[in-house]
Amino acid sequence: MAFEMNKIYHGFKLVEEEYVEEIQSTARIFVHEKTGARLLSLENEDDNNVFSIGFRTPPSDSTGVAHIIEHCVLSGSRKYTTKEPFMDMAKGSLNTFLNAMTFSDKTLYPIASRNEKDFFNLMDVYLDAVFYPKIYDMEEMFMQEGWHYEIFDEKEPIRYQGVVYNEMLGAYSSPERILSESISKSLFPDTIYKYSSGGNPEAIPDLSYEEFLNFHRKFYHPSNSYIFLYGNGNIEKRLKHINEEYLSNFHKEEIDSKIQLQKPFSSRKELVEYYPISKDEDEDNKSYLSLNFVLGENTDPETYLMTSILSQLLIDSEAAPLKNALLDKGLGQDIFSMSVGGIQAGFGIVAKNVNKDKKDEFEKTIFEGLNKIVREGLDKELIKASINVVEFDLREASGFATKGIAYNILSLESWLYDGHPLIHLKYEDTLNKLKAYVDTDFYERFIEEKLIKNPHSSLVIVNPKKGLGEEKERKVVEKLESYKKSLSEEEINELIEKNIKLRDMQVKEDSEEAKATIPKLSLSDVEAKAEKIPQEIIREKGYSLLNHNIFTSKISYLDFYFDTSMVEEELIPYVNLLAQILGKIDTKKKSYTDLSNDIFVNTGGISFSTNLFVEKDDFDVYYPKFIVRGKALRDNIPKLVELIHELITESKIEDRKRIKDIIARIKSRIEMGIFSNGHSVAMRRVSSYFSSSGKYAEKLQGLDFYWFISNLVKNFDNISDEILANLSKVYRKIFNINNLIISFTGEEEDFKILRDNLPLITENINSDKFQAKEYKFTEEALNEGILSSANVQYVSKGYNLKKLGYEYKGSLLVLSTLLSREYLHNKIRAQGGAYGAGISIDRSGHVITYSYRDPNLKETIDVYDGMAEYINSLSLSEEDFTNFIIGTISRLDPALTPYMKGQIATSRFISNLRFEDIQKNREEVLSTRLKDIKEAASLLRDAMDKNYFCVLGNENKIRENEGLFNNLVQLNK
C-alpha cells in the first residue's frame, strides 16, 4: 500500500519516507503521537522479518544494572507468566534470531522469523517483557539472573551467585576486555563510557534490588524507545498491534537519557591497569600498550567510516606502515586496532606482549611513523585497498545472515544520539567522497589533525600480575566472611530461607495455566520439505567443480578445497600454520605489502583455512582439507583467479623474521579467543580422546595446535631451519589437482567468466598422484584439567554413540534440543549460575556436553551424569513435546547468506551427504515421539559412563577437584 506523509497510521505519524538503494529498502520514519516513541521501518522483499525495540540505557556505575535488566525482563511478564518465557519461546519457535543485547549506552531486544505467526508471537512476548515484566513482584529473578548471597546451611560459607555475575567473571578473564574498558575509561572519564555496562564483578554486588527496579522505571518507557521493523511483512498490521496492545497505554514523558559528549582534553592522559596471570607464568613481555584518540562524533558519516578505514590503513592491513614499524622494532608480538565509544569514536593502536618499560619507545615510534606518513604521503594503493575492505563489509552487512539485525544496529549508531537513522545505511555518497579524496592529501591531513595534533588522547598500559586472581578471590572470601559475621543467627536463617525460596521457584514446574499463556506453533506451521540448495556438479580430470547458482548482488565467491590427506602425521599442525602465513609473505612477484594492496584493491579478500569433513555414516572416515576462499565483483574474477594462482604456486617461504613475527601473532590471536570460545576448546579436546577425526582436529586447530605454536615462538631461533623446511614441504605437497574441489557461488554469467579463467590454476598445479597417509590415533581417557587464570570453568563430557553400538537418527536432534533448553538450562544455568550449557549430538555420533562461564565443576559433571535418569522419568504433554520438535526444525533452518548456502552445499558434497539424507533427517525429527526420546536414555547413560571429560578453568578450582582428573595441564606451558 502507498503511505502518505504526515498521515497517522494507528497512532504513528509518518514523518519521512525514501528509498535507500544501498539496502534495497523503502525506509519510513514514524513518531508515535501519544508517547513520542520513534519507529524506523525498512520494507523490502526479504522474508526474514525483523522486529526490535531498544532503549537508551546510560549507566551511572559499573554494577551492570542494564545487563541484569536485559536478562530479567525476559523471565516472565504480565501476559506470559511462566518462569522464563524467553526459553519457552526458544524451545518451540521457528525464529532465525532470538536474543537481547546490552551495549555501553543502549539495550536492544531483536527477534527475526520467516513465519508470520511466529513473528507476531515473538514480537508480543518481547513487548510485554520490556513494558510489563514480573520483576516488580519477583525479587527471585533479580537474584537468579543478577546476583545474590548464596547459602543453604548456616555452617556453609556464603558465596556470590548469579548468571550475570558469573558471565562477567568469565568476561573479565580476558585481558582484552580489561584493555577495552580501560581505553574507554581513559578517553571518556566524565561520561557514561567510563563504566562497565555489562557489570564489573567487583561492583555487581553493590546493586540493590530497589536500584535495579528504579533503572527499569526510568528508562523502559515508550518515550525512550527506538522501534525497528524490517522485511516484507504488512507494516500497518505491525503498527496496529504495537499501538493498540502497548503504546496506547502510555503517555509521553520527558526522560533524561541524553548521552553527553566528553569535553576535549588539553593534554594526553595515562592509565595503568592490571590483569591476572597464573603463578607459573612469566610476567616479562606480557604487557599491553595502547595509544588512543577520539576522532570525532559517530553521527558524522565521514568520521564513522574513517574509523574503520584508518584501522585498515595504519594497523590491520599487512601493508599497514604503523603496524610494520612497531613490529620491526620488536614492540609487541601482535599489533592491532581497537574501536571504543558510542556517541564519540575512539580509536586505539595496541601492542600486545610487550615490555611495559617500552612505553616511551612505543609512543615515539607511532608518532615518527605518523609524521613520516604526513611528510611523504600514504601509498595510494593502500588507501584504495582499505576503502575496498570497508565497502565489501558494508555491502555484505558484515556477514550477518539476518541482515535486518545488522541494519538495526547500524541505524542506532546515529539515531540513538539524535542523528538521522539512515545516515550510515545511505553510505554510497560518503564512500564516493572518500574514494575521490584518494588523489588529494585528505588522508594525510586527517592523520595530522585527528592523531598527531590531537590532545584528546590517552596512553593505556595493562600489565600482568601474578597472583592477582588469587588476591581478588581472597578479598571476596574475606568480604563475605566479614558479612556473614555481621549477621545475627536470625538474619542468616532469613538468608537461607530466601535461597530456599529461590531454589523452590527454580525447580518448581510451571503450572498448566502459566504454560497456556505461551503462544505456540503447531507442526502444520512447519515446512515439511528441507530447502534444496542449487548445486551443479561438473566432474573434470582430477577435480570436481561445484556451481551454486544463487543471486549474490554481483559478488562472486570462489573456494578451493585441497586434499591434505597425504601430509605426514607429524606435519599436520604445519598445514594450519601454512594457512595462517600465506598472503602475509612475499611471492616471487611481489612483496607482502604490495601483495596485500593488490588483493584488497581488486577483490573482497583471499583467505586460507583448514577443516576436516566427516563421512556421513562413518565417524572414523574423514577428509582433511586446506581451503582457499576468495570473493570479487564480476570484472575482477580473472584477477581473483590470477592472485590465487600466485599465492598457491609462488609464495616464498624464506623470510625468517617475517615468519617469526607472524607465528608470534598467531599465538596472540589464539590466546584472545580461548576464553570466549572455552566451551569449544573443551569439547574439541574431549572428542580427541575417543575419535580419530577429533584427534586430527585437535592437532590441526585445538590446544595441541596452540601448544605447537607456543613451542615455535619459544624456540624459533634454534629450530627455524626445521620450521621453514616443514612449511615448504607442506606447501609443495598440498596444492595438487587430485581430489581438488572447486566451489563457486554466484550468478550464471559470472560462472562463465570463472570457467574461462580457471585453467590458469587447474592446468598449472601439481598433478602427481599421491598416497593418503594412515594415521594411527589411539583412544585414551586423558580426562584433563586445563589450568588457567580464568575465573570460571568450561566443562565438557562426551563419547561417540556409534562406538557404543547405537545408530544416529533425527530424533536425537530433538533429544539435544530438549536437554539443552530444558534440563541442562535449568540445572546448570538457572540453578547453577553458569552463563550457558548444552549438548551436541551430530551425525558422526559424537555426544558432547558443554558448559560456558560456569562457577561450578563437579556439580556440572553430576548434572551430565543425571541426563539419562531425567529422560527416563520425563513426562510431557503432546503440546509441550511438539514445541521441542519445532525448536529443532528452527535449528535446521537457520538464516543463511547466499555464500553460506554455497559453503553448506559444498560441505555436504565432501561428506557424501545427499539431499535425500537431509530430507530423511528432517522427517525423522518431525515424526519423533516421546518414546523415541525415552529409548535414548540408555545411550546417554552409556556415553556418560565412559567418563571422558575435560575442564578448562580456574587453577584453584581444578586443584580442589584434583581427584577427578587423570592429568592436570597448564594452559600456558
N, C-alpha and C positions, 0 to 999 in steps of 0.2 A: 504494500500500500504506500501511497505518497503521504509524506508528512508535511505539515505547514509550519513555517516559522512562527514563533511566539504563541502558538496554539497550545492549549493544555490537554495533555493526554493522561487521564487517570491521576490527576494531581501533579503531574510532571510537565513543566513548561519547556518546550523545545527552544533553545536559545542559539543553537548553531548546528549547521549541517554541511558536510563537504565530503567529497570522495577522496580517499587517500590512496594514491596509486601504489605507493611502496608496499602496502599491506593488502591491496586489492579489497578494500572495505569502504562502505559508506559509514562515516563517523557522525554520530549525533550526540550533542551535549545537552543534557536536560538539567533543570533545577527543580527540586520538589518545592512547590509553593508554600506548603504549610510548615515544613521543617527546615528548608534550606539544604536538604541532602543533595549531593552532587551525583550525577549519573552519566557515565560515558557508555554509549552503545556502539559496537563495531559490527555492522551487518555485512555478511559475505556468504559464500557458498559452502563454507566449512560445516560439516555436520557434527563436528566435535565441539558442542556448545559449552561455553564457559560462563559461570556467574561468580562474582566475588564481591565481598564487602570488606572494606578496610577502614581503619580509624587512625587518626594521628594519635600516637600514644607516647608523648615525650616523658622519659623517666626523670625522676628527681633524685635518684640514688641508684645503687647497684644491687638492690635486693631482688631484681628480676621480676618485679610485680607484673609487668606487661606480659612476660613469658608465662608466668604462672596462671594469669587470667586466660591466656590463649589455650592452655591445657584444660582449665576448669570449666569454661563456659560450654565446652563440648561434652560435659559429663552431666547431662540432664537439664531439662528446661520445662517451661510452662506446659507445652503440648506433649513433649516427648519425655516420659517420666522414668525410663529405665536408668540404670546407673551410668551407662555410657552409650548414649545414642550414636556417637561418632563410630564406635566399634561395631555397634549393631548394624549401622548402615554399611560399614566396610565389609561385614560378613555377607550381605545379600544385595549389593548394589552392582550395577554394570558400569560404575564410574571409570573414567580414564584418568582422573586426578581427584584426589580427596585428601586435603591436608590443611594445615594452618601454619603461618609463619610469623615470627617476631623479628622485626628489623630494629635498627638503632632508634628509629623515630616513628615507626608505624607497625600495626599488626594487621595481617591480611588473612582472610578466610576464603580461599578459592575452591571451587568444585568444577568438574567437567564431566560430561556424559554425552554419548551419541543417542541415547534413548530418552525421548521427551518426558515420559512418565517418571523415569529415574531422575532426570534433571530437575523437575519440579519438586520431587520428594527431597532431594539433597538441598536445593535452594531453601526450601521451607525449614528443614532441620537447622540449617546454618543461621537463618534469620531469627528463628525462635531462640537459638542458643545465644546469640550476641545480645539480643534485646531483653530476653526473659529467662536468664539462666537460673538454676536452682541454688546458686552459690549463697544466696542470702538466707536460705533455710538449712543449708547443709555444710557446716564447717568441715565435715569429713572430706569433702572434695578438695578443699584447700590443704588439708593435712596430707592426703594421699598424693596429690599432684605437686604441691609446693614443698612444704616441709613440716615436720613435727618432731617432738621428743618421743622416741620410741622406747617403751619399757613395758614388760608383761609380768615381771616378778620383782618385788622390792629388793631382792638380793642382786639383781642384774644391774650392770651399769646402764646409764641412759645413752642412747646414740641418736644422731640426727638421721632422719629418714624422709624420703620424698622423691618422686620421679624427677622433677626439675633439679632438685639439689644434686642427685646422682648424675643426671645428664651433664650438669655443669662441672661437677668434679672431673668427669671424663674430658670435657672440652678444655679444661684448664690443665690437662696433662700435656697439651700441645704447646711447645714454646712459641709457635707461630701465632697461636691465639693470644698469648700474653703480649707478644710483639705488636700485633694489630691493635689491641686495645690500648697499649702504651702509646702508639703513634697517634691515635685519636685523642687520647688524654693530653698529649703534648701539643697538638695543633689547635685543639678547641677547648682550652681549660675553663672557659667561662660559659660553656654551653652544655646542652644535654649529652653531647657526644663524649664527654669525659667519663660517663657512666657506662656500666655493662648492662645493657637492656636484657640480655639473657640471664643475668644474675651471676655475681661472684660468690662462690660457695662460702667465703668468709662473711659475706653480707646477707645472704639469703635468710639466715635465721633471725635477722633483725626485723623482718617484715611481720607485722601483726595482721591478724585476720581483719580487723577493722580498717587498717590502711589499704589492704587488698580490696575490700568492698568499696571504699571511697574512690579508688582509682577507677573501678568499673563505673560507678555512679557518674563520675566526672566526664569520662571520655567516650563511653559506649552509648552515644546518643545520635540519632539521625543527623542532627545539625553538625556533627563532627565526622560524618561518614563519607566514603567515596565508593560508589557502587559501580560495578563494571559488568557489561554484558557483551558476549561475543558469539558469532556463529550465524547459522541460517534459520534460527528459531523465530517464532512470532513475537516481535518486540512488544506490541500492545498487550498481549496476553501476560507477558512478564511484568510490565509496568503496572497493570491492573492488580496482579497478585501482590506485588511489593507494597503498593499503596494501600489496598483495602485490608490486607491482613496485618500490616505492620506500621508503615509510616503515618497513616491517618490517625493512629492512636497517640501521636506525639505532637507537641507544639515546638516552634522554633525557640532555641535557647542560644545565648551568647556563651560560647565555650572557649575558655582561654587555653588553646592548644598551639598557639603560634610558636614557630620554631625560630629562635633568634640566631642571627649571624655572629660569628666570632669576630671581634674587632681585630684589625691587623696588628701584628707585633711591630715594635720598633727595632727589635734585635732577636736573634735566634735563641730558642730555649733548649735546655738539655735535660734529659730524664734518664735515670738509671733504674732498671728493674731486674728481677732475678727469676730463673726457672729452675725446678729441681732436676738433679741427675742422681743416679744410684751411687752408692758409696764406692763401688768398684770402678766407676768411670773416671776418666781423666778430665780435669777442668780446662786444660790447655787447649787453645784454639777452638773453643766451643761457644764463643760469644756471637751475638747478632749486633751488627751496627746498621743503623738506618738513618739516612738523611732525608728529611721530609719537607714538603712545600704545600701551601694552599694555592691552587691555581686559579680560583675564582668560584663563581656560583654555578651550580648544576642546571639552573634554569636557562642558562645561556647555551644554545645548541653547539656553538663552536667550542666552548670550554669543555662541554661534556664529551664530545668526540675527540678533542685533543688530548684528554687524559689517557684514552686508550691508544691513540696514535703515538703519543710520547713514550708510553711503555714499550711499544714495539721499536720505536726509533732508537731509544737510548739503552734499553735493557733486554727485552725479550727476544729480539731477532738475533740470529747467530752473527749478523754483521753489525750489531749494535756497538758503537765505539766506546761507550762508557763501560759496558759490561766487560769488553775485552781489555780495556785499560786497567780495570780493577783486577781482573784475573791475571794479567801479565805481571802485575806487581805482587801477586800472591796474597791479595787482600780478600780472603774468603774462598771457600771451596765451591760456593754457589752464590750467584748474584741474581736477584730477581726484583721485580717491582711489586708494590703493594698499594692498592687504592683504598682509601678510607673516607669517611664523612657521610654526608647526606645532602643537606642544603648547600654545602660547600664541597668542592672537590679537593681531596687530599691525595697527594702523590708521594710515594716513598721509594727510595733506592736502597735496597737491602743487601748486605753482605752477610752470609751465614758461615759459621765455623771459621771465625777469625779471632786473632788475639785482641783482647779488649784494649791493650795499650796502643793499638794501631789506629785509634780513632782520629788522631790528627792527620795521619797519612791518608786515611780513608777520605776524609773531608777534602784534603788538599788535592788528591788525585781526581776527585769528582770535579772540583772547580777548575782545575787545569784542563780537564777533558772538555768541560763545557765552554771554557774560554777559547779553546782550540777550535771547537765547532763554530763559534760565532766569528772567529777570525778567518778561518779557512773555508767555512761553509760545509753543509752536510752533503753527502753523496745523494744526488737526485734520485738514483735508482732505489736507494734505501727508503727515501720518503715515499716514492710510489708504492714500493712493496708494503710499507707499513699501512698506508691508506687502504690498500687492497685487502689486507688481512682483516681490518676493521669492517670494510664493506661486505666481505663474504659473511662475516659474523652477523651483521645486521640483516642481510638478505635471507640467511638461514635461521633467523630468530634464535641465534646462539645454540642451534641444535635442539631446541625444545620440540618434542613431538606434539605437545599441546601448545600450539603457537599462541592461542589466546592468553595463556598464563604469562608468557614472555611479554606480550604486548601490554598486558595489565601492569606488570612491574615497571616496564619502560615508561608507560604513561605517568605513573606515580613519581618518577624521577623529576618531574616538573610540576605536575598537578598538586602534589602534596604541599608544595612550597608556594602555592598561589600562582604558579605559572600555567601556561596553556597545556592541557593534557596531550595535545597532538604534536607538541614541539619535537620530541625525539622520535616519533613514529614517522613524521614527514622529514626524513633525513636527506633526501636527494639533493635539495638546494645547498644544504650545508656541505655535503660531500663534494659536490661540484665546485663549490667555492674553495674548499681545501685542496682539491686537485689543481685548480687554477693557480693556487699560491705556490705550487711546486717550483715554478720558474722565477719566483721572487725570493726575497730574503725573509719572508714571513716566519718561517720555522726558526731561523736563527734569532730573529727579533723576539719571538715568543720565548725561546730558551733564555735569552738575555734578561727579559723583563720578569718572567714568571719563576725563574730559578736563580740565575746569578745575582740579580739585584733585588731579590725578594727577601725582606727581613722576616716575613711571616713563614717561618720555617723552624724545624727542630732537629736535634740530633738525639736519637734514642739508642741506648745501649742496654741490651738484655743479656745478662751474664749467667752462666751456670753456677749452681751452688749445691755442693754435696750435702746431703742430709737435710735439705730444705723441706722435702716431702715429709720426712720423719718429724722434723721440727713442727711443721704445721699440724700433723696428726696428733702430736703430743699436746700442743696448745688446745686443740679441740677436746681431747680427752680430759685435760685439766679443767677446761671451762665447764664441761658437762659434769665432771666430778664436783666442782665447786657449786654448780647449780643444784645438783642433787642434795648436797649437804645443806643448802639453804632452805630446802623444802621440809615441811613437817611430815610426819607419818601420814596424816590425813591427806595432805597435798599429793604425796607420792601415790596414795591409793586412788585419788581422783584422776591422776595422770594415767595410771594403769587402766582405770575404767574407760577413759577416753580412747585409749588404744584398743581395748576390747570392743568398744562400740564401733570403732573404725573397722577392725577385723571382721566383726559380725556383718557389717554393711558390705564388706568386700566379698565375703563367702556366701552371703545370702543370695538365693536365686531371685531374679526379678519376678514379680507376680505376673499372672496371665494378663491382668488388667494393664499393667505397665507395658508388657510386651506388645499388647494390642495397639498401643499408641504409635509404634514404629511403623512407618509406611513400608509396604513390601511390594516386590515384584512377584510375578508368577513365572513358571517355566515357559508359558506362552509368550512372554515378553522377550525371550531369549532367541537369538538367531541359531537355528539348528545346524546350519552349514558353516564350516570354517571358511575364512577368507582365502581364496586361491591367489597367490602372488604370481603374476605373469612371469614365465621363465622359458626361454627358448634355449635348448641345449645343442650346441654345434660341436661335433667331435672332429678335431683336427689331428694331424700327425703329432703324437706325443702329448697333446694338451686338449683341454676342453674349454670352450668359450660359452659363457652364460650371458644371455641378453635379457635384462629386465626392462621391458618397455613401459615405463611409468613417467607421467608428467612430473618434471623436476624443476620447473621455472628456468629452463635453459642451462641448468648446471649439470654437467656430466660427471658421473662418479665411476672411477676405474680402479679395480682391485686385482692384484696378482697374489695367488696363494701358491707359494713354492713348497714342495715336499722337502722336509728336513729329516726324513727317517733314516738317511744314510749317515747321519752325524754320529760319531762315537759317543758313548755314554759320558765319558769324562769331559766332552766338549759341549754338552747340552747347555750349560749356562752361557757359553760364548755365543750361542745363537741369539739369545735375548740381548746380550751386550752389543753384538753387532747391530741389532735393530735400533739400539739407542745411540749408536755412533754415526751410522750412515746419515748423510745430509748435513752433518756437522763437521766433516773433514774435507780436505781438498780432493778434487778429482784431477785427472790428467789435464783437463782443460781449464779448470777454474780453481781459484782459492775458495775456501769455505764461505768467506764473506760475499764474494761475487756470486757464488752458487746460491746462497740464501736469497739474495736480491733477485736473481733470475727466476727462482722458484716462485717467490711471492709477488713479483710484478706480473707474471704470466699465468699463474694458477691460484687456486684456493688453498694450496698446500700439498705436500707429499709427506706421508708419514710411514713409519715402519713399526711393526709389532709382531708378536709371536702368539700362537694359540695352539690348542690341540682339540680335535673334534672326535668324539667317541662314537664308535659304530652303534647304530640304533639298538641292536639286540645283543651286543656282546661288550660288556664294560671293560674287558681286557684287550680289546682291539681299538686302537685309536690312531689318528692321523695328525701328526705334528706338522704345523705349517709356519712358514715365515711369510708375513703378509705385507705387501706394499700397497698403500692406498693413496690415490690422488684424485683431485677434482679440478675442473676447469670449465669455463664458458666455451661455447661451440668453436669460436675462432681459434681458441688456444689448445684444442685437443691434440693437434700434431706436435705442439711444443711440449705438452704434458708427456706424451709418449717418448719424445726425444730426451727429456730430462730424466725420466725413469730409466731409460736405457743407459744414460751416462752414469747414473748413481749405482746401478747394479753391475756395470761392467768396467767402470773406470775410476772408482774410488781408490784413493791412495792410503793404505793403512801403514803409515810410516812416521807420522809426526808425533813423536813420543810425548812432548809436552802437552800438545793439544789433546791427545787421547788420555793422558793422565788427568787433565783438568775435567774432561767430560766424565770420566769414571768417578771422580770426587763429587761431581754434580749429581750423577745418578744416585749415589749413596744418600746425598742430602734429600733428593726428591722422594726416595723410598721412605726415609725417616719421617718426612712430612705427612705421608699417607698412612703410616702404620696404625696410629690410634683412631683415625677417622674411619678406617676400614678394619678395625681389630677383629670383628666377628669373621670377616672373610679370611683373614690371616689364620685364625684358629681353625676354621672349617677346612681350609686347604691342607693345613698341617695334619688334621685328623684323617682326611681321605688318603694322605700319603702313607699312613700306617698299614692300610689294608688293600690298596689298589695300585696297580702298576701305572694306570693313567694319572692317578693322584700323585704318585711318586715323581712321575715325569713333570707334571705341572709344578710341583714343589721345587724341583731343581731349576725349572725354567723361570718361575715367577714368584716363588714363595720365600719363606725365611731362608731356605738353603741358598737361593739366589742372592738375597741381601747379605748373608754371611760371606758368600763368594766375593761379592763386590767389596765388602769391608776388608777382606784379606788383600785384594788387589790394591786398594787405597793404601793400606798399611805397608805393603811390601813392593810397591810398584818399581821402585828404583832397582831392586835386586832381581826382579823377575820380568822386567819389561820386554826382554827378547822373547821370552816364552809367550807372554800375552800377545804381542804383535804376530808371532808365528801362528798361534792358535786362531786368532781373528782372521788372518789371511787364509788359513786352511779352510775355515768355515765359509768364508766369503767365496772362495773358488768353488766350493762344493755345491752350495745350495741353489745358486741361480742356474737351474737346469730345466730344459724344456719338458723332460719326462715327468708325467703326473702333474704338470702345472695346470692350475685352474685360473682362468681369467674371467672376472665378473664385471659386467657393465650395467649400470643403472642410469637410465636417461631416456631421451626421445629418439625415435626411429632414425631421423635424419642425422643425429649425432652419432648413432651406432655405425652408420655407413662410413662416416668420416673416420671413426676409430678403426674399422676393418681395413681401410685403405692404408692406415699408418702402422698397424700392429706388426707387419713383417720386420720393421726395424728391430723389434725385440725378438720375435719368435724365430727369425732366421739368423739371429746373431748371438744367441746364447748357447751355452754348452748343451750338447745333446748326447753325451756319453751315458750309456746305461749304468745304473748303479744297483748295488745290493742293499736292501734295507737291513739295518742292524737289529739284532735281537737283544733287547735289554733284559737283564736279569735283576728284577727287583723282588726282594723278599718281604713277606708280611711280618710286621712286628709291632706289638702294642707299646710304643715308646712312652705314651702317657706322660707328656712333658708339661711342666710348669715353666712358662717363659717369663723370667723375672725382669721387671721393668720399673720405671719410676711412675707409671700410670697410677692414678688414684682409684681406679675401678678395674673390673675384670671383664674379659670376653671368654665365655665358657662354651666349648663345643664338644659334642659327643656323637659318635655315629658308627655305622658299619654299612655293608652292602647286602641288600636283601636277596640278591641272586646267589651270592655265595652261601646263603643260608637255605637255598632251595626254593625260595619264593619267586613268583613272577611279577613283573611290573604290569600294572593296568591303570587306566584312567581314574578309577575310584580312589587310588592312593593320593591323587592330587586333591580330592575332596577331603581326605583324611588330613593332609598337611594344612589345608585352609582351616579346618575345624580346630586342629591342635594349636595352630599359630594364633588364631584370632579369638579363641575361647580359653582353652586350658592353659597354654603357656603364657598368654597375655595376662590372664587373671593371677596366676601363681607367681610369675617372675616379674612382671611389670606392676600391676595394681597392688599386689600384696608384698612383693619382694623389693619394689622400688627401682628396678632396672629401667633403663630408657626403652629397651626393646628386647624381644625374644621371638623365636620361631623355629620351624623345622622345614628343611628342604628334602623333598623326595623326587628324584629325577628319573628319567627313562633309563639311565645307565644302572639304576638300582641303588644309588647312594642315598642313604637315610641319615641326614646330619642335622643336629640341633645347634642352635646358637643363642647366646645372649649378648646384649650390647650395653656398654656402660653400666655394668652390674655391680652393686655393692657386695654381693654375695659370691660364694664359690661352692662349697659342699652342698649348701641348700639347693642351689640350682641343679647340680648333678642329681640330687634326690628327686627333684621335680621331673627331670627327664626319665628317671627310672620309674616314676609313677604313671607314665603315659598309658601303659598297657592296662593297668588297673582302672584308670579313668575311662578308657574306651570300653572296657568290659562292663562297667556299671552305667554306661551312658544311656540316658533316656531322653529322647527328643520328640516333639510333635512333628508331624509331617511338614507343617508350615515352617517350623524352625530349621528342619533339616534341609528343606528346599533352599533356604537362604544361603547355606554353605555351598550348595551346587552353583547357585547364581554368582556368588562371590568368586568361585573357582573359574567360572567362564570369564569373569572380568579380568582375571589374571592371564587367561589365554588370549584375550583380545585387547592388549594394551594399545595406546595411541602410538602410531609409528610414522616417522617421516618417510618420504619415498626412498631415501637412501637406506634407512633401517630395514625396509622391506627387502631391498636387494641383498643386504647382508644376511638376513634371516634365511632367505631362499637359498643362498649360497651355502650357508652352514648346514642346512638340511640336505643339500645335494652331496656335500662331502661325507655326511654321516649316513648316507643312503636312506634317508627318511623321506618317504613319498607322501604326496597329498593324501593318499588313502590311509596312511598311518596316522596323519594328523586328524583326519575326519573320524577315524575309529576311536582315537583317544578322546575326542570331543563327545562322541556318542556314549562312550563308557562313563564319562563324567556326568552327562545328562541322565543316564539310566541308573546311576548309583543309588543304592538303598542303604538304610541303616545297618542291615545285616552284613553288607559288604564291608562296612567300616568296622563292625564288631569282629569280623573274621580276621581283620588285620591286627588285632590286639596281640596275637602270638608273634607276629612279625616284629612288632615294636619291642616286645619282651626279649625276644631272641637277639635283636640288634643291640639293645642296651646291655644285655647280659654279657656280650662280647667284651664290654668295658674298654672301648677305645676312646680316649678323650684327650683334649689339650686345653690348657688355660693360659691365655696371655693376660698378665695383670700385675697388680701391685706386689712387689717383692715380699714385703712383710706378711701380707695376706696369704700368699702362696706358701711361705715358710711355715706359717701357723698350721697349714694343712699338709705339711710335707709328706705325711704317711700315705696320702692318696696317690702320690706320683711315683713313677719309675725313674724319672730323670728331672733334674732341675737345671735349666739352661739360662744363662744371661742373654737378654736380647742384644745388648751391645757387647759383643765379645771383644 
